[in-house]
Amino acid sequence: MDQNATPLPRGFRVAGVHCGIKQRSDALDLSLVLAEREVVAAGVYTQNRVVAAPVAWDRDITPSDRVRAVLINSGNANACTGERGATDTAAMAAETARAIGASAEQVLILSTGIIGEYLPMEAIRAGIPMAVAEAASDEPSLLQAARAIMTTDRVPKVSHRSFPVGDRSVQLTGIAKGAGMIGPRMATMLAVIMTDAALTPQAAQRFLCSAVERSFNCISVEGHTSTNDTVLLLASGEIPLDSGAQARFADELEELAIDLAKRIPADGEGATHLITIQVQGAPDERAARQVARTIADSPLVKTAITGGDPNWGRIVSAAGYAGVPFPPDRLRLSVNGVALFAKGVPLEFDAAALSQSMRRAFDVRIELELGMGEASCTFWTSDLTHEYITINAEYHT
């Protein structure tokens, strides 16, 4: 979908501004999602034991039916900043609340960027009223908001879904950021999904948790779980949903979350390939995900894809150390539709042709059959390039 045509659900306005967190004067670094009235909010957060101050703040608030705004800064993670970090998060919420006529507990805070540095609060205090003044419901404002949450991202990440309910249409629109320090449970990524559907806080939390499990928990760049990972779902309540519409909503939310999640490894730092790993025939979904994640996090698999090397032994051996018992003689492997391994032995294939296919295509697909059951998992990752090393060697952390 053309991002410039992405609509905003009813009841929301957004903005992205430069306030001075990032040094470049043209670099947007403060984003605002503003609800016209109190909305339902649910959240899913990093499973890292070390969490940034905004994660602790948001966990205490969600799920809720009283949220009015989400303020997001990029360029500084406000992580590992102790009591001052918590105080600064509360101050960001209070300043935003004052500007929109709400209370601090109605404002969610997200931060992303460098760990271990204190926020430039004077710049943020100056930026909040600018963001409130510029908040609008048009497509350019949505893209500005998406750009303002970027760090090493090359492109903004926006996705939209809609479906009919009676004579009206429910809208779901999300923005996300993430390109590096990406690992399951979640990654160095932020996402805010807005909808004009009517949901209870409990339903919103349930739908979001289910969607995240098959999307943001199924991506990786290098397997490094961050301190700030957050996915929020905001529902303005404009359109009531019956049980059938709720089921459709859950499906659409999952599809939108998958689309946003895939855009993260596709934009992985230095990435030249998006790798889709489909594991089938597992005894349960947990086992399928564990095998897929292990393959996705293997530097040897990633570098083979970078070089267009159909080195299937790296994939098979990664599956073998994933900690999931399976009979090797039932294993089947294909890459880009070419069968490489089955029943414990290699298959004949045109290595030069497959290598060329891998080099030319941005999308590379690995399909693995374990032969033990009916469960499956689809997982997405990026390849590993020299550029990734350059970016992370020079990125101050």
Secondary structure, DSSP 4 states (H G I P E B T S, - for coil): --GGGPPPPTTEEEEEE--SSSSSTT---EEEEEEEEEEEEEEEE---SS--HHHHHHHHH-SEEEEEEEEEEEEE---S-HHHHHHHHHHHHHHHHHHHT--GGGEEEEEEEETT----HHHHHHHHHHHHHH-BSSHHHHHHHHHHT-SS-SS-EEEEEEEEETTEEEEEEEEEE-SSS--SSS-S-EEEEEEEE---HHHHHHHHHHHHHTTGGGEESS----S--EEEEEEEEEE---HHHHHHHHHHHHHHHHHHHHHHHHT-TT-S-EEEEEEEEESSHHHHHHHHHHHHT-HHHHHHHHTT---HHHHHHHHHTSS----GGG-EEEETTEEEEETTEE----HHHHHHHHHH-SEEEEEEE-SS-SEEEEEEEE---HHHHHHHHHS--
